[in-house]
Amino acid sequence: AVSPQLYNGVPQGGAMRAALFAFSRGGCATARRVMAALPEATFVCYTMERFEEPDFLPLDKTVYGASFSAMDALIFVGACGIAVREIAPYVKSKKTDPAVVCIDEAGRFASPLLSGHIGGANALAERMAEKLCATAVVTTATDVRGKFSVDAWAARHSCAISDMGLAKAVSAAILGRDIPLCSQYALPSSLPAGTFAAEDGALGVFIGWRIKAPFSSTLRLIPRVLRVGVGCRRGISADAVETAVETAFAENGLDTAAIRGVYSIDLKQDEAGLLTACKKNNWPVHFYTAQQLRDVAGDFTPSDFVRSVTGVDNVCERAALLDAEKLIVQKTARDGVTVAVAAEHWEVRFG
């Protein structure tokens, strides 16, 4: 499954896709209440064949695995035990598993069962509870004790987590003591419970897209805000594109986990090597017209040859900067590929 990014129970990138399972007539009625409470979501609903009614598909064992792989969330209306048994064969990783929430048939309690933080199940359960006048039963320790949850915060703010093992270590340590936190961005005056501002120590958290390790063990939370502009010659290989991007990032101390997407001119929208490199690395790729690139304001590295071929004097810098705040890596060339990097506006926010 694609790791969902839910904030207040709603994905950051679009409508939540949810599978909804009911196991009785009363469960179907509560399921309809859930759908009404979350009108922005896209639901596929299932129930037992003997309870089948409009808007519900027949439920069989194959549905659970398919839904686990394809959906952002699985919502069970019934006993928690049913949900646990049915999802058990498919559970793999908190980084990729979908949110799983169970709500009782009467609609009184909403319990997140899996992927409470990164998957957004805690937030989804709380949102459902608010809409249905129910109670959210959240049991994760950091939430219960009001401490900073690094994985939940990262999901809410579209940040990659550098090391899930360190994230677990931070979550465990923060329950017993405060953890130092620093950032390449300005920090707000009020920090979350369980943290304090500092730039040294044994274990701490760094927020930013630069590769820095101020602590002996540094957990980095990496905002996905770097736009990579790419120009390339016709017939370029995927390896050449990938190497050029990785080299530009390494030489400038940038983390590739911060890549929001790759951007180029529409003349390259069928460039197989570029598309393959982006698909391999899960980099979203977007293309602009020459006119859109010409309209980008700024001082760029011009090329008469590029202008003669594309109609614009620079592709990579202009494509990177379009919709971004500032250019942080100017045009660099390597083996037929030009790369530039720009950063979108972003701020550290808590609460």
N, C-alpha and C positions, 0 to 999 in steps of 0.2 A: 504494500500500500504506500501511497505517497504520504509522507508525514504531514498531517493536517496542521494548520496554524489557526486555531480558534481563539478569538478574543471575545469575552462575554458570550461565549457559546456560538459565535458566528465566525466563519473563516475570513481572514484578512483579504484573501484573493478572490472571493466570489461566494455564491450561494452554497451553503452546506449541503452535501449529499448524504442522506441518512437512510439506513434500512431500519424499519420499524416492525417489531415482531410482537404479536398478540396471541394469546393462547386460550381465550374464552370470549363469550359475548361481551362481558363486562370489560375485558381487556381491549376489545375492538373499540368500545365506546371511549375508553380513556385514551386510546391511541388517536382517535379523532380529536380529542381535546389537545393532545400534544401537537398535532399538525396545525390546529387553529392557533395555538400559542406561538408557533414558529413559522409564520407565513412566508418568510424569506427563504426558507429551506426547501430543498427538493427531496421528497420522500418516495421510497418504494416500500409498500406495506405488505406484510405477509400474515396469514393466520392459518389455523388448522383447516383442513378441507371441509370438515363438518360445520365449521363456523363461517365459511366463506361468504362474503358479502361484497357489494360494490366497492371499488378502490382497493381491495385486498387480493393479493395473489395467493395461490395455494402454497403452503409451506412444506418443504421437504429438506432432508439433511444436506443436500448439495448447496442450498441457498446460503448457509452460514459462511462457508469458506469463500464463496464468490463475493459475498458482501464484505467480508473482512478485508479482502484484497482491493476492492473497488471503491468503498465508501469512506467518507470522512468520519462518520459516526454510526454506531449500532445502538439502537434503543430498544430494550426489552421491556415489555409490559407484563409483569408476572414476578415469579420468585427469582431471587438472586441465584439460587442453585441451578436453575435451568440455564441462565445466561452463562454461568461459570463453566458448566459442562459443555455447552455448545461452542464456546470460543476457545476452550483449552487447547485443542489441536493446532490452532493457528497462531498462537501468541509467539512473537519472535523478539521484538525489541521496542523499548519505550520511545525510540527515535522514529519508528515507522508504524507501529500499531495504531489503529484508529481509536478514537474515543469510544468507550463502551459505558453506557448508563442504563441502570435498571430502575424502573418506577413500578410501584405496586399497582395492582388492578384498580384499587380505589383512588389512585392518584394522590396519595398522602405523603409519600416519601420518594425522593429521587436520589439514587446512590450511584456515584461514579465508581466503576469497577476496574477500569483499565485506562492507562494514558491520561491520568488526571491532570498533569501539568503540560507536557509538550503536546499531547493530543487534544487537550482542552476539555477533558471530561468533567473536571471540577467546575469550570466556568459554565459548561453546558447544563450540568445538574442544577447549579444555582439559578441559572436563567429559567429553566423549566419550572423550578420550585416557585420562583417569583411570579411567573405567569399563571401557574395553576393553584396558587395559594397553598403550596405544599411545603415540605421541609427538605432541604438538601442535607444529606448525610455524608459529609466530607470528613475523611479520616486521615489524610496525609498529615504528617507531623508538623511540617512547617506552616501549613494552613491553620491547623488547630492551635498552634502556639503563636500565630501572628508573626512569624519570622520570614525574612526574605527568601523566596524560592527562586533559585537561579534558572531552573528549567522553565517554570511558568512565566517568569519575566521575559526570558529569551523568546518564547513562543509569542507572547503578546506584542513584542516589539520587533519581530522578524529578524532575530539574531541567530546565527549559527553558534553551536556550542563546541568548543575546541576539543574537549575530551570528556566523554560521558562518565568515565571513572572518576575524574577530578570533580565533576559536577556532583556525583554521589558523595564524594569525600567532603565537599563544601557543605552540602545539605546536612550531612551527619554532624560536622563540626559546629555548624551555626546553631544547633540546638543546645550546645553547651557553652559556647563563648561567641563573642563578636568577631567577625572576620573583616580584615582590611579590604578596601575597595578603592580602585582608582580608574581613571579614564583619560583617553586622549581628548575627550570633550569636557566642557565645563560641567561640573557636578552641581545639582541643586543643593541648596543650603540644608535641606532636610533629607537624610538618607533613610532607607528602609531599616526596620528593626533587625538587629543582628549584624549590622555592618557599621564600619567607621572609615573615614577617609584616611588613607595612608598609602605609601608606595614602597613599603618593604615589609618583610615578615616571612614566615614559613609557608603559609597557605593563604592565597588571596585571589581576588577577582579583578581582572582588567577588562574594560569595555572599550572596544575600538577595532578599526580594521587594519591598524598597523601591527606588525609582529613584534610584540614586546613581552618580556617576562620579568616584571619587577619583583616578583616573589619567588622564593625557592621552588614552590609549586604554584604555577599561575594558571588559573582557569580563565580562558579568554571567551568573552561574549562578543560576537562579531556581527555588527549590523550589516545586512545585505544591501549596501547602498552604492557600490562601485560599478560604474558603467564602463564597459570595455569597448572602445571604438576600434574597429578592425578594417584595414584595407589589404587587399592581396592580389597577386597576379592570377591570371586565369589558369586553372588546372592545378592549383596549389594542393598539397597533401594535407590530410587531417593532422598528421604528426607535426608538420611545419607550423600550422596554426596553433596547436596546443603548446608546442615548445616556445613559440614567440610570446604567447600570453603568459605562460608560467615564468619565463625568463624576465619579462618586464616587471612582473610582480615581485619576484625574488630580488632583483637588483634594486628595487625601491622599497623593500621591507613591507610589502603589502600581503595580506592574506587572501588567497584565492577563494576562501569560503565567503568573502565579502562580495563576491561578484553577483550583481543583480541581473545582469544580462550582457549579451554581446550585441553590438549595433554596427550597421554598415549601410551601404547604399543599395538601392533596389536592383542595381545591375548584378549584384552578387547573390541574389535570393535563390539562384539555382546552383551555386558553387558547392559542389559535392564535398570537397575537403572541409570547407568552413562549416557546413551543416553537420557533417559527421563528427567533427571535433566538439561542436556545441552539444550534440545529442549524447556523446560519450560522457561528457562532464556535467550533464544536466544544466547547461547554461541556456536560458531562454534567449532566442535570437530574434532581432527586429531589424527591419530595413526601412530606409527613408528615401524619398526622391531627392534628386539633385537640388531642386528648388528648396525643399525643406532644409537641406544642409547649407545652402547658400544664405538662408535667412538667419542662421545662427550668428549672433553677434560675438565678436572677440578678435584677438590677434592670433593667427594660426600660421603654421609652417607651410608655406605655399610650394606647389610643384606644378610647373607648366605641363609636364607630361601627364600628371593625374588630371589636370584640367582638360587636356585634349581628349582624354579617354572617357572621363566621367561627366564633364561639364561643371565641375567644382574643384577648387584649388587644393582642397584637403578633405579626405574622407574620414580618417580615423579620429582626428581631434574634434571635428565638427559633430560627428555622430556620437562621440562620447559625451560631449558637453550639452547636446540638446536635452533639455529638461533637467539638467544637473546644475549644481551650485558653482562648482569650480573645477578647473582642470588641474589634476595633481601629477600626471605623467604626460609630458609632451610626446609627440610622435617619435617612436623608436622603430627601427627597421631591422629585420632579421630574416634572411633566407626567403625573400619574396613576400614577407608579411609586415605590415606596419600596425603598430599598436599604440593606443593612447588610453588614458584612464581618467575619468572624472568622478567626483563624489557628489551625490545628491545631498540636499539639506537634511540634517538629522540632529536630534537632541536627546540627551539622556533625561528620561522622565520616570518618576516613580509615583506610585499611588494610582 
